[in-house]
């Protein structure tokens, strides 16, 4: 009787762990897709940042 409960606990633990890993991968890909969409909507790329103050003379 004890072995049956241990088997159920082991199967439940393994199923829960694998389900959690799959769910985390799905959420990670979904978030990456959302961030890519936001980057495309912004539509700009910063190549160089220069700080210019009013005191600078060119």
Secondary structure, 3 states (H helix, E strand, C coil): CHHHHHHHHHHHHHHHHHHHHHHHHHHHHHHHHHHHHHHHHHCCCCCCCCCCCCCCCC
